[in-house]
């Protein structure tokens, strides 16, 4: 992953994202013995106000309200800094699945900044200790649905 800090605006966005990530406290904890899953989606990206992945996550766990934010106005060197906090929504809920029973779901709607969203998700993984993480994203107006990447949580940490 390459993080762009080549312009004053890009550097300011990076600094805002780092500051938010450093201060972020996980919102999902569960002391139940139920299976746990994290489901992620994204919120608005600049002027694209509706991101289907974030709307799906909000429908799954309504307490994770889709962040209704507007893009900052463009400036002379591109978009102004887009504050990440208002674009983040995290909540925990319990859903009942056929043949599986009750499952605790940590629903995350995160800003569309790869460097930031990965840190927020990693912090929730450490706190929530899910058996599965389902991450959603879009890459265009229309596309086929496919599993892009999968992984299995291991109790052994590798560096």
C-alpha positions as CSV (number, residue, x, y, z in Angstrom):
1,X,0.0,0.0,0.0
2,X,1.2,3.5,-0.9
3,X,0.0,6.4,1.1
4,X,0.1,9.7,-0.8
5,X,1.6,12.6,1.2
6,X,3.1,14.4,-1.8
7,X,0.9,17.6,-1.5
8,X,0.1,19.7,1.5
9,X,-3.6,18.6,1.3
10,X,-2.6,14.9,1.0
11,X,-0.3,15.3,4.0
12,X,-3.0,17.1,6.0
13,X,-5.5,14.2,5.3
14,X,-2.8,11.7,6.3
15,X,-2.2,13.6,9.5
16,X,-5.9,13.8,10.3
17,X,-6.3,10.0,9.7
18,X,-3.3,9.1,11.9
19,X,-4.5,11.3,14.7
20,X,-7.9,9.7,14.6
21,X,-6.5,6.2,14.4
22,X,-4.2,6.8,17.3
23,X,-7.1,7.9,19.5
24,X,-9.6,5.3,18.3
25,X,-11.0,3.1,21.0
26,X,-12.8,-0.1,20.0
27,X,-16.5,-0.1,20.2
28,X,-17.2,-3.8,20.2
29,X,-16.8,-6.1,23.1
30,X,-18.6,-9.3,24.0
31,X,-18.5,-11.5,27.0
32,X,-21.0,-14.0,25.7
33,X,-20.0,-17.5,24.5
34,X,-21.8,-16.9,21.2
35,X,-19.8,-16.9,17.9
36,X,-18.5,-13.5,17.0
37,X,-18.1,-11.9,13.5
38,X,-17.0,-8.5,12.3
39,X,-18.7,-7.2,9.2
40,X,-17.3,-4.1,7.6
41,X,-18.5,-1.7,4.9
42,X,-17.6,1.8,3.8
43,X,-19.3,5.2,4.0
44,X,-19.2,8.1,1.6
45,X,-16.2,8.7,-0.6
46,X,-15.9,12.4,-1.4
47,X,-19.0,13.3,-3.4
48,X,-20.3,9.7,-3.7
49,X,-22.8,9.9,-0.7
50,X,-24.2,6.4,-1.0
51,X,-21.9,3.4,-0.5
52,X,-23.9,0.1,-0.8
53,X,-21.5,-1.7,1.5
54,X,-22.1,0.7,4.4
55,X,-25.8,0.6,3.8
56,X,-25.8,-3.2,4.0
57,X,-23.9,-3.2,7.3
58,X,-26.3,-0.6,8.7
59,X,-29.3,-2.8,7.7
60,X,-27.7,-5.8,9.4
61,X,-27.1,-3.9,12.7
62,X,-29.3,-0.8,12.7
63,X,-27.4,0.7,15.6
64,X,-24.5,1.1,13.2
65,X,-26.1,4.1,11.6
66,X,-24.9,4.9,8.1
67,X,-22.9,8.2,8.5
68,X,-24.8,10.8,6.5
69,X,-21.9,13.2,5.8
70,X,-21.1,15.6,3.0
71,X,-17.8,16.0,1.1
72,X,-15.7,18.9,2.0
73,X,-15.5,21.6,-0.6
74,X,-12.7,21.4,-3.1
75,X,-9.8,23.7,-2.6
76,X,-7.1,25.0,-4.9
77,X,-5.0,21.8,-4.6
78,X,-7.9,19.3,-4.5
79,X,-10.3,18.3,-1.8
80,X,-10.1,19.8,1.7
81,X,-9.3,17.5,4.6
82,X,-12.2,15.1,5.1
83,X,-12.6,14.4,8.9
84,X,-12.7,10.7,9.5
85,X,-14.6,10.6,12.8
86,X,-18.0,11.6,11.4
87,X,-17.6,9.0,8.7
88,X,-17.1,6.1,11.2
89,X,-19.9,4.1,12.8
90,X,-19.4,1.0,14.9
91,X,-22.0,-0.9,16.9
92,X,-22.6,-4.4,18.2
93,X,-25.7,-6.5,17.7
94,X,-26.9,-10.1,17.8
95,X,-28.4,-11.8,14.8
96,X,-30.0,-15.3,14.6
97,X,-28.8,-17.4,11.7
98,X,-30.5,-20.5,10.5
99,X,-28.6,-23.6,11.6
100,X,-26.1,-21.5,13.6
101,X,-28.2,-19.7,16.2
102,X,-27.3,-16.4,17.8
103,X,-24.1,-14.6,16.6
104,X,-22.7,-11.4,18.0
105,X,-21.9,-9.0,15.1
106,X,-19.6,-6.1,15.3
107,X,-20.8,-3.8,12.5
108,X,-18.3,-1.3,11.2
109,X,-18.8,1.4,8.7
110,X,-15.4,3.0,8.1
111,X,-14.0,5.9,6.0
112,X,-12.7,5.1,2.5
113,X,-9.0,5.5,3.5
114,X,-7.2,2.2,3.3
115,X,-4.5,3.1,5.7
116,X,-7.0,4.3,8.3
117,X,-9.7,1.7,7.9
118,X,-7.2,-1.2,8.3
119,X,-6.1,0.2,11.6
120,X,-9.6,0.7,12.9
121,X,-10.5,-2.9,11.9
122,X,-7.4,-4.3,13.4
123,X,-8.2,-2.6,16.7
124,X,-11.7,-4.0,16.7
125,X,-10.3,-7.5,15.9
126,X,-8.0,-7.3,18.9
127,X,-10.8,-6.3,21.2
128,X,-13.7,-8.4,19.8
129,X,-11.7,-11.5,19.0
130,X,-14.0,-12.7,16.1
131,X,-14.1,-16.1,14.6
132,X,-14.7,-14.4,11.2
133,X,-14.2,-11.0,9.5
134,X,-16.3,-10.2,6.5
135,X,-15.1,-7.1,4.6
136,X,-17.1,-5.5,1.8
137,X,-16.2,-3.0,-0.8
138,X,-17.1,-1.7,-4.2
139,X,-14.9,-1.0,-7.2
140,X,-17.2,0.7,-9.6
141,X,-20.8,1.4,-10.5
142,X,-21.6,-2.2,-11.2
143,X,-19.6,-5.4,-10.8
144,X,-20.0,-9.1,-10.2
145,X,-20.0,-10.3,-6.6
146,X,-17.0,-12.4,-5.6
147,X,-14.9,-13.3,-2.7
148,X,-11.7,-11.4,-3.2
149,X,-9.7,-12.5,-0.2
150,X,-10.1,-14.8,2.7
151,X,-8.3,-15.6,5.9
152,X,-8.6,-17.6,9.1
153,X,-7.8,-16.3,12.5
154,X,-4.9,-18.0,14.2
155,X,-4.2,-17.8,17.9
156,X,-0.5,-17.6,17.0
157,X,0.6,-14.1,16.0
158,X,3.1,-13.8,13.2
159,X,5.2,-10.8,12.6
